[in-house]
Amino acid sequence: MLQIQNISKNYDNAPLLRDISFNIADGEIVCLLGPSGTGKTTLLRIIAGLEEADAGQIVFDGKDLRNIPPHERGFGMMFQDLALFPHKNVFQNVAFGLRMQNVSHNEIITRVNEALELVGLDANKFAARDVNNLSGGEQQRVALARTLAPRPRLVMFDEPLGALDRILREELVHELRVLLKRLRMTALYVTHDQGEAFALADRLIILNAGQIQQAAAPPEIYQQPANAFVARFMGLTNLIKIETLERRDSEVRAKTDAGIFAIAKERASSESRFVLLRPRALERISESSNGTENVLHGKIVETVWRAGHQQIVLQVRGSEFIFEWDGGIELNRERFFELDAHAIQFLPNGENQ
Amino acid sequence: MRARFNFQSLILLVPLAFLALFYFYPLGAILGFSFFGSGALDLSGFQEIFSDPYYLNVLWFTTWQAALSTILTVIAALPAAYIFARYQFRGQTLVRALTTLPFLMPTIVVAPAFIALFGPRGILNTALMNLLGLTVPPIQLLDTIWIIFLAHIFYNYTIVFRIVSTAWANLDPQLGNAAQMLGANRTRVFFEITLPLLMPAILAAALLVFIFDFTSFGVILLLGGARLATLEVEIYRTAANLFDLPLAAALSLVQILFTFIFILAYTILQARLAAPIRLRPQAITRRALKTVGEKIFVAANIAAMLLFLLAPLVVLILESLQTAQGFGLQNYFALNENVRGSATFIPPTDAIRNSLLFASITVALAVAFGLLAAYAITRTRRGGGVFDAVFLLPLATSAVTLGFGYIIAFSRTPLDFRAALWLIPVAHTLVALPLVIRSIVPLLRQIKPNMREAAALLGANPTRVFREIDLPIVTRAVIIGAVFAFIISLGEFGATTLIARPEWTTIPLAIYRLLGQPGLANYGQAMALSAILMLVSAAAIALMERARFGEGAEF
């Protein structure tokens, strides 16, 4: 088990990582997800031993790794730009880690071939190839084979698929998950692409401004974003700032520019700063309204067809909201849009904390 | 298209004709003279060279001193190359700029500077004698191989430092990290990853240094004494002192063959250098100094580097101010005197005037031909590479060989130029031209056609386009080319010493003759004249570094 304990790191006198703690169980795939420049790569390099933390510890299987140099940690890492050795061919690249372990020559050949087969490259065809003349996808596979061949105790990925186009990327991410599960590898994967993270991870850790925003399984993060930042990062953009929060017996009412929203008391906290309207919250469009709560008054200005659903863009007093709606619509007519209270969430801010 | 091609051939024709008459023709004259020096086919010159133990010795000495000097230079320059590639610190740009000084200094200044530092009258010996009460100078480096090694390292340090440092800085540190993650310790990372990837750069730099050391002239002539002679020095002595022109021609041909082979090897290596290593912006690969150990390591290296590269130059100035009456400017005042039967034939101030005159003509010629050639090279799609190579050829021919070629090529009608004053700046132009072209071509390549198109689309008329886009870049190219030509002409020694008449004595010739004479006055004047040459060169280099500075800012 990998334990990250209270890691902090300053960069140019500004905090880059602040008191980061989490564990990775054996055989678990964890994705570290966050926008660029939030210290994800730095955290990875600290775990690898390539950089030192200002505070905190990295513990693996109960052992503090503080004074262990990177080449003795037994971790593997696949780099953002792959870092294939340009002066070595495919075989020599994959064999490098095995040679460092003083594995016998015959076993190196067997294991390099194994590793190449594992990533779907024909060893006979690729072993002697110059790494500089491979396609982008082939280079990724060679880099993966090189990382896996020495059988690392923990394997880390630093946005290794960033340079590929989306379709190839989705294909490789799927293959990677199948492969990692088959090998029962413990893995930590860094990315800023939520699609990649959702497809790969057992558990997601959302990082922003040097702090963990939320750590949970992918469905939970999407269903229950911990704060407005996580929601926005998950593509949930229907967020309205709360003006005043009023607690009643069974419900909490939030007054906003776009109207009044009320949800069950258990589902709101005192830190709530934003109302989140989930994309499927829209229940009914009507010309007159029955109530004053959980209703938006505005007009549909646009429709977009995306991922098999019709999305409507709703304009309410200068703000725009997007909902999925498969029913009939009329453009540019003032209407009342009634929402399902269960698809409304109150969230804390989450940014600049 | 056709009309354009003709216009380009016309542009090329001018510098090509110049090259044909003043480079290929003298080269041909050497070739002819080495085989037919006595009228009929005569191979006795070559026979002598390859059978006489004396000449075999010269050949052997030339080779091993160059090889050892090169190895020592590489070893000396590697730590600094690493430091400048991987660390970022204050004053880095200044130190890097300062390292250009030794490399661009005329050899004729380097030798007096080393004499000023290590010579029997030099600062180190004087200090030690005063300190320890000795009557004999304790440091006896003159006329030994050691001072030649030192001077060669001093002179070529910058080449290795610059080439390797640039390659190292562009090397992706991620590769080393990847090797570490795969279980390689620091030593293995260096030998398995860093060194193999740097090897082409190290070899290219080493080969260039080797070529310079192989054809070393001024340093050996002035510091090596009578016993130590390279092929280049031997050609000079055979032609100028023994007047055995056929033998000198045969020696020249042997030398030319060697240098051509080396240049060819260098060109091939250069092409390999462009091979598929993905370069990284230097901002990513360099980092600030963190630990105290790193700071000490870097500071000590920089201090040693500056001491070694700048001390000889500073000491030269100190020595030039040293007189029998203590510190003073007497040596400088004495430069104006015309002593009857003096070593320099004319007052040294006249030599300064001559040098400035020759340098001015050289600048005009070299910049004009350089611009024409560079324009043709950059604008011709096919064949540009061939012309590039043709114009680089003079670099493969040593200055002494060139001067010797002039002696035998231009001493008979109709090409009897023995009395022609302009022959000296022409020779200087040929020595300078390859470097001038090399410095202009990359700048002209910066002018991309789409830059002009973009300017035009933004509303600039053709005149405006030229003024705003072409002119600023061309101006910089001209400044850099002019400075190169100026420095080279001022310091040119090998060719000039063979073709100059006494009344055309230049600064380097005057320094050489003064150093060859006994007496404190001559020594002092040599130092003063060297100091002047050094300061003028340094000022010109500073001007060029400022013009160059913008290059980096482009990116």
Interface residues (C-beta under 8 A of the other chain):
Chain A: R45 A48 L50 P69 P70 H71 E72 G74 F75 G76 M77 F79 Q80 D81 A83 F85 P86 H87 F96 G97 M100 Q101 N132 R146 T147 P150
Chain B: D172 Q174 L175 N177 A178 A179 Q180 M181 L182 G183 A184 N185 R188 E192 I193 P196 L197 P276 I277 R278
